[in-house]
Amino acid sequence: MSKIKKFSHLPKHQDLVDRAYTVLIKDKRVRGIYISGSQTADEYSDIDLSIICETEDDRKSMKEDRLLIAQQIGELKAEAMSIFPYTYVTLYEKEEIKVDFSFSMIPPLPRPDKVNIDIIYDPDDHLAKMVEESAKLTWEIDLSDLRNKIQHFYMGLSYTISKIGRGEFWDALDCVDFYRKYLIEFEDTLAQRKRENYRRIEKKLDEVRLEAFNKIMVKELTRKNLFQTMDNMISYFERFLVERFRELGIYHETYAKNMMEFYERKKKEILG
């Protein structure tokens, strides 16, 4: 089989892929194998191994045989089914590398993030076709959904204020985390990339944005610090996102102005 570029400096990873390939191509239920995930890897990276099957019965039986299959590849330290119904997670003993075995069906669905997969077994060209079709796709921006999320973003200020005002600081901290995720979701949507919350955030944001984003952290659970963090969150939103929302014609100026006036008034009342 061909070598995986991102594992070229990681012989333990490549060896696990080679062994998985040797085991899986002997199984008639397997109609394609590819490696997905990040395009770069280090010693802490896992292996996202995707297997496609022709029938639902084949996929179900491979799920049932998952432990046997995994044990043929190497000695296991731990194993478990993922929260996703057809993803099986293992940790191999000697290599201390996690492998996710994901079982899907023919035809594999094209998606923008499938353009850069590494195909290691494709006897019927199903995966080659998926990559070709994926290259033509983009993550579409649903303007109606994005407009609603912007309004919900502002409406959420009232909920956060109520938590800070009552002294329910741990709930307020949850609100801050919610807002951080929302900012990244907005950035992902506008960039038309796969939405992954905080995953690989260092590669998603430039240095200026990342510096601003890092300020949205609560150092101590006090009213003052919670409001300071919310101020930094709003600053990020207005500095990096609002103008792009205006360009898309989905930013409600009056609504935003009313909610920000409410926020500033309540903050002043609470902090005294």
N, C-alpha and C positions, 0 to 999 in steps of 0.2 A: 504494500500500500504506500501511498505518497506520504511524505512527512508533513506535519502540521507546522506552518511557519511560526506561529506564536509560541510553540513548544520547542523551537530549535535549540534553545539554551536550557531546556528543562528535560533532561533525559528520563527522569522518573515519570513525568507526565506522558511523554511520547511512548515510553515502554508500556504504560497502562493502556493507551489507545491502541497500540499494536496488538496487545493480548486480547483486548475486547474485539477488535476486528477479526482476529483469527477464530475466536469462539463464535461470534455472531454470524459470519458469512456461511457457516455450516448449517445454520438454522433456516429451513425453507420458509418459515413464517416472516423472515426479515427480507424486505424488498427495498431497503435503502438505509444508509447510516450517514449521519453528518455531525460535525462538531459546530456548535453555535456559541454564543456568549461574546465576551469582549475580544477585540482584535489584538490586544496585548495581554501578556500573562506574566506572573512572577511565581515564586515558590509557594505563595499562599492561594493561588488560583485553584478553582475547582475545574472539573471537566464536564461540560454540558454535552452529553452524548444522546443524540436524538435518533430514534429507530422508527421507521415507518413500516406498517403492515398493510396487507391487501384487504383483509376482512376484519370485521369486529370480533369474530370468534378468535382469530389469530391474536389480535391485540389482547383480548381477555385472557387467553391461555398463556401469553407471554408474561402478563402481569402475575398470573398464578405461579409461573415457573421462575419468577424474578430472582429468588434467593439462589436457586440452583444455577442459574445463568451467571449471577454475580460471583458465586464461589468458584466457578470454572476459570474466572479471570484472575482472581487473587484471593489472598486471605483477608477476611473482613475483621475490622475492629468494631464496627457498629453498622446497623442498617435499619431503615424505617421507610414506610410509605410517606410521601409528602402530603401536604394539604391538597395538592392538585391530584385528581383521581388517578392519572396515568403517569405520574412521575415518581420514580423509586430512587431513594437517596442512600448511598453507601459511603463508608469511610474505610479505605483500604489500610491494612495494618502496617506493612513495612514501609510503604511510601508516605503514609499519613496524608493521603490526597483524597478529597471527596469527589465522587462521581455521581452525577444525576443521570439516571437512565429514564428518558422520556419516550413513551410509546404513542405514536400518532398514526393516522390513517392516510391511505392513498385516496384522492390526490392531496399532497401537502399544500396547505394554504399559503399563497404568496403574501409576503409582508415586507415593508421596506427594510426591516432589520435582518432579513434573510439574504440580502445581496452578498454579504461577506462571509457566509458560512464556508466551512471546509468539508467538501464531499469526500467521504472515504469509501463508499460503496453505493453504486447506482446502476444496477444491471439493466434497468428499463428506462433510464433517463428521466425518471420522475423528478428527481432533485434538480437536475439541470434545467428542466422546464420551469420549476418553481423559482429558481434564481433569475431566469430570464424575465419572468413575469413580475417578480418583485422589483426588478430594476426600474420598472415603469411606474411604480406606485409612489405616492407620497402620503404622509399622514394628513388627512383633510382637516381643516379647521371648521368646526361647527359654530358659526357665528352666533346662532341663537343660544346654544348651550354656553358659550363663552360669555355672552352678555349676562345671562342669568347668574353665572358664577361670580362675575364682577359685582353684581348687585348683592349677592349673598355675602360676598367678602365684606362689603360695607355694613350690611345688616348685622353681621357677626360682631361688629364693634359693640353693639348694645348688650349682647350676651356676655362678652368679655368684661365690660364695665360692671355689669351686675355682680359678677363673681369677685372682682377686685373690691368693689364697694362693700360687699358682705363679709370680706375677709376670707373667702373660700379660695385660698391661694393655690392649692394644688389643682383645683379645677381651672383656675385662671392659667396655670402653667400648661395644662392640656390645650387651652385655647391658643396659646403662643405656638405650641408645636403644630397645631392645626394650620395656623397662618403660615408658618415656615413651609409646610408641605404645599400649601396653596400657591405660594410664590414660585416654587419650583415647577408646579403643574402649569402655571401660566407661562413660564419660560419655555417649558417643553412644548406646549401647544403652539406658541408663536414660532418656535424653531422647527415645527413639524417633525419632531422626533418622538421616539417611543417614550411614553410616560413611565418613569421609574422612581418617582419621589426623590429620595436623597442619593440613590445609587450613582456612583461616579460623578458626584457633584463637582469635584475638583476639575473635571474635564469638561463639564457643561458650561461653567461660568468663567468669564475672564477674571483677571486679577482684581479689577476695580469692583466688579459685582461680588466676587467672593469675599473681599474685605468688608463690603457693606453687609453681606448676608451673615458674616460671622458675628456681627454686632447684635443679631437677633437671638441673643442667649441671655437667660435670666441668671445673674450671678448670685442673687440672694432673694428669698421669697418675702419681699416686702411690697407694699403698694407702690412706693416710689420706683423701685427697680422694675416691677411689672409694667408700669406705665412707660418707663424709659425704653424698655424693650419693644413695647407696642409702638412707641414713637419711631424707633429705628425701623420697624417693620413697615410702617406707613411711609417713611422716607424712601425706603427701597422701592415700594410700589409706585410712588409718585415719580421717582427719579428715573426708573428703568422701564416701567411698563405702561404708564398712563398715556404717553404720547403715541405709542403703538396702538393702543386701544382706540384712541381718537382717530387715527388714520384708517382704522377698520370701520369706523362709524358706529361703534357699539358702546361708547362711554357716555353715561347719562350725567351731564355736568351738574344739573340742579340736585339730583339725588345724592351725588357724591358730596356736594357742598353742604347740603342739609345734614348729612351724617357726620361730616367732619366738624361742623359747628357743634353738634350734639356731643361728640366725643370730647372736644376741647372744653366745653362748658362743664360736663360731668367730671372730667379729670380735675379741673380746678376746684369743684365742690368737694371732691373726695380727698384731695391732697391738702386742701385748705390754704 
